[in-house]
Amino acid sequence: MLINISMITVQNIPIFVTAIATAMVYNFEKASLINHILHLEKTTPSASRSNAGGWQSFHYDHTKYDNSYAAELMTDSILPVLDQIAESWGFPKTKNLSYWYNVNRRYNYNHSHYHPQALLSGVIYLKVPTMSGRISFTRAASEADRMSFITAYQLESNNLCPDNPNINVGQWEVPQENLMIIFPGHLEHHVEQNQCPDPDDVRISISFNYFL
């Protein structure tokens, strides 16, 4: 971006860029996957990772898909997008993919975490009730701490827009059904509490890692 001040031209040069990618995915057996995931939730124990309440499956991978609907989604839609993003970001292409299922019922959420050893990570949303929680990305804690005075100034001032990627300490995306979000595996993130008014409604998603 160029800024002109009288006879002086100032050029902003991004030196450390963290990007996420989004896409809408429609051509897959969503209803069948939802039924499969809800059946697993009832019949298998939850893994214990970032989830606070809720249910997470154990990991499956590209060498042994747990069902044909997930296999089709991964091979026909998700892997080609991951390959394209990896190439554009300078990562090697790889077919190594793991995935797992998430069911967040009312008041469930996911603690802040990142995905070690993943070049790319992502999530695709299958069922998203109203007010079921955003996915939020944050700067590394040390950097956020150093920027706390900026955050405090933003909160005190009505003249500054807090949504500025140059100085934000966090960024969020609002889930919607069929939305896929892809991000670097090292990027810290958390999922807000599901506050859906209907106590019987659930947020259902599939998360995945793309690694060497």
N, C-alpha and C positions, 0 to 999 in steps of 0.2 A: 504494500500500500504506500502511495506517495502522498506526502503532506507538503504543500507549498506555503512558505511563510516569507512574504516579500520576495527577496532575491535568493532565498535559501530553500532548497528542496531537501526534505528529510524522507528517507526511505526506511520503512520498518522491515526488518529481516527476521522472519520466524526462525529460531534456532532449535527449539525443541517442540515438536508438534505431536500431539496425541489426538488421534481421530477415532471416531466410531463410524460405523456404516449401518444403514438401515435399508430394508427391502420388504415388500409385501409378497407373501408366498401363498398361492391359492390352490395349486394343482396337486392336492394330496388328500388322503383319506382321513380328514380331521375327526369326524364322528367316530370312526373305528378306533383311532388312536386314543381318543378320550375314554371310550369304553374300556380299552385295554389297560390304560393307566389307572382308572378307578378300580378295576378288578385287582391289579397289582397292589394298590393301596390297601385293599381289604384283606389280601391273602399273604402279603410279605412284610417283614419288619422294615422300618425306615432306617436308612443310613443316617449317621450322625456327623454332619459336617457344619455348614453355615446356618442350618435351619434352626429357628427358634419356634418350636412347635411345627406343625405341618409334617409333610412326609416327603422324603426323597428316596428314589430308587438307588440301588448300587449301580456302578458304571457298567455299560455295555460298550463294545467297540466294533470297528469295521470288519473284524475277522469273524464275528459271531453276533449278528443282529438278533435281537430278541423276538422280533416279529417282522412280517413282510411289509407292513405299512411303514414302520420306521425305516426299514432298509430302503424302500422306494423314496421316501422323503430325503434321506441323507444322500443317497447316490444321485438322484435326479435333480435335486434343488439345492441342498445345502453345500455339498462338496464342490460343485462347480463355482458357486459364489465365493467360497473360501479360497479356492485356487486362484480366482481372478484377483481377489483382494491381496492375497499373499504376493502375487507377482507384482502388483502395483505398489506395494509397500516394500518391495525388495526382499521378501522372505522366500525361501525355497518352497516349491510345491511339494506336498506330501499327501499320502492317502491315509495317514494315521489320524483316526478320528474316534473319539469316545463321546458318549452321550449318556444322559440320565434324565429321569422324569421328576417333576416337582408338583406337589399339590399343596397349596396354601389355603387353609380354611380361615374363618374369621379370627382375627387377632394374631395370626401367624405372620412371621417376617423372616428375613435372612440377615444375619450379622455381617458387618463389613469384612471383606475378604478379597483375595485375588487368586489366580489360578497358576500356581508355580509350573514352570516348564512348558506352558502353552504358548505357542506363537500367537494364536488367535483363540478367542473364546466367544461364545454367543448364546443366544436364547431365542426361541420362537414360541409365541404365545398361542395357545389353543383355545383357552376360555378365559375371559377377562370380565368379571363383574364390575359394576360401578364402584369407585372408591376402593379398589382392591390393592392399591399401592403402586408407587412408581419405582423404577430402578434408578438408583442414584450413583453417579461416579464422582470420586473425590481425588484431589491431589494427594501425593504422599504426605504423611503426617508432618514430617520435618519441614516441607515446603509450606504447608498450610499454616503451621505454627509461625513461621517467619512472616507470613502475610496477614497475621491476625489484626494488625493495626489498620490495614486496608479494609478488612471485613468490618471492623468496628466503625470505621468512618462511613462506610456504605450504609450501615444500619442507622446511623445518626443523621444522615443527610437525605433530604427529599429531592435533591437535585441530581443525584447520581443514579444511573440505571444499574441495578445489581447484576443484570444478565449480560456480562461482558467477558468473553473467553480469555482476554488478556489478564484479568484479575480475579475471575471466579475461583473459589476454592472447591466448588462442586457444580455438577451439571446433571440434570435428570432427563429421563424420557418417560412419557406416559404410555404404558402398555396398551395395545389394542389387539384384537384377535387377528391372527395371520401375520402380525408384525414380527420380523426377524431383526435382531440387533447384534452386530458383530463388533468386537473391541479387542485391543491387545490384552493378552492374558495377564500381564503385569499390572493392569489398571485396577486400582482398588474400587470396590463397589459394594452396595448393599441394596436390599429390597425392603421397601417400607411395609409397615403393618397393613394387612388386609382389614379394612374397616367397612367392608360391604354391609349395607343395612340388613340384608337377608342372611341370617345366621347359617342357613343351609347351602348358600352359594359358595363356590370355590374358584380360585385362580389356578389354572393348569398350564404348565409350560414344559418345554424340553430344552435343557441346556447342553452345550457341547464344547469340546476342546479340540483344537487342531494343532498337532505337535510333531516334532521330528521323530 
